[in-house]
Amino acid sequence: MINKKTALIGGGALALAGAVMLGLVIQANSTARSQVANDSVRLSDFKSSDAALIKQGEYVMRGADCAACHTAKNGDFAGGYVIGTPFGDIQSSNITPDRETGIGNYTQRDFFNAVRQGQGRHGLLFPAMPYTDYTRMSDDDLRALWAFFSTLEPKAHKVDELAGMNFPFNQRLLMAGWNWLFFDNQPFAPEPAQSPEWNRGRYLVDGAGHCAACHSPRNALGGPIARQALQGGLVGTWFAPNITNDAHLGLGDSTVEQIVDYLKTGSDGVAVASGPMAEAIENSTQHLSDEDLRAIAVYLKSLPGAPQPAPAALATSDARMQHGGQGYEVHCSACHGTEGEGVSHMITGFAGNKAILAGNTDTLTSVVLAGARAVHTHTYVTGAGMPAFDWKLSDGEIADILTFARNSWGNSAPAVTTEEVAKMRKQLDLPAQMRASVQ
């Protein structure tokens, strides 16, 4: 006799199998919308001589931020960059024209399928490679990107992309079911009612720039939550903030010019990029034209998000604010200023900085515990460093200081708890600091 548990497991397995099979059918019959010229020539046998096309391809590569994820200690585009996920660590692949360990055996059709459909020669790709966004990229941009990659030096570096992934999530076949559930395999379609600038911004944000890959939340299966697009998401130990026009948590108080400044230089005069966003600016957005950066800003400013009223700030008489203010004065004010003003374009300011108000405090706690390096760009070549305080401050002291910063100088946000700091300390594998806290 089959019990309820067995029936549920069996039903779930059948449902998953059905999703996989249907996903495979969809993958096999995906819309062939590409006009591919080099459908038989391998990348390793092809080297474009079209200087204009190669230059365009390099620009597309910058917009798609290929270098940030596919470059590690083994050289440019040779892969091995580790991307943390809830299902284990995945390593980026070698995308140089090396035949044995890279994409040298790829034809242009293979290249288009990998970038835009998530179908590699060795099996289905995982959405850590954002084909779910790249599916909106045009044929012209992909042809230019192919031409650019044909000029790269082949680098022999074998990468086992899935070595750090947990079973069963390291099974490529499962991605067929995931694609069936979550992959919206549609090309970019301009909105006729919007301006060319707005449409260009949408193409860059939702396509090549794959901003949603970091700045949008994911469900338990790693699928995008469409109704919360660009309203903030987790990236390892960092939280990518809300980049809609939300007045409290997003870009509502930022001008188009300030957004352009941030993407071009790494700072809008208050916030200074670090962590994954610093990598994106250094490798990608600082290289884009002012016209494209403005288009991105115009598009982001048009997104309403899901605005919520700001909470009331904690009273200055609150014990956490009192203790946190004392800690801030001793440990933080020398760099970040007595009024949270920071140093323009060099050290993050807290007054009016919406990124520090998010409900998720992972970025704040990880930066204070482990330190960080600020972005350095062609405009501001010297990025400041944030020292680690894990050895010096207890979890409670850090929580109180962050609570103070989030509720001073016009800011208002929920208090940071000792438990949140302790959780991040454990995640970063740092030694515990057990001194007493006001909390």
Secondary structure, 3 states (H helix, E strand, C coil): CCCHHHHHHHHHHHHHHHHHHHHHHHHHCCCCCCCCCCCCCEHHHCCCCCHHHHHHHHHHHHHHCHHHHHCECCECCCCCCEEEECCEEEECCCCCCCCCCCCCCCEHHHHHHHHHHCEECCEECCCCCCHHHHCCCCHHHHHHHHHHHHCCCCCCCCCCCCCEECCCCCCCCHHHHHHHHHCCCCCCCCCCCCCHHHHHHHHHHHHHCCCHHHHCCECCCCCECHHHCCCCEEECCEEECCCCCCCCCCCCCCCHHHHHHHHHHCECCCCECEHHHHHHHHHCHHHCCHHHHHHHHHHHHCCCCCCCCCCCCCCCCCHHHHHHHHHHHHHCHHHHCCCCCCECCCECCCCCCHHHHCCCCHHHHHHHHHCEEECCCCCCCCCCEECCCCCCCCHHHHHHHHHHHHCCCCCCCCCCCHHHHHHHHHHCCCCCCCCCCCC
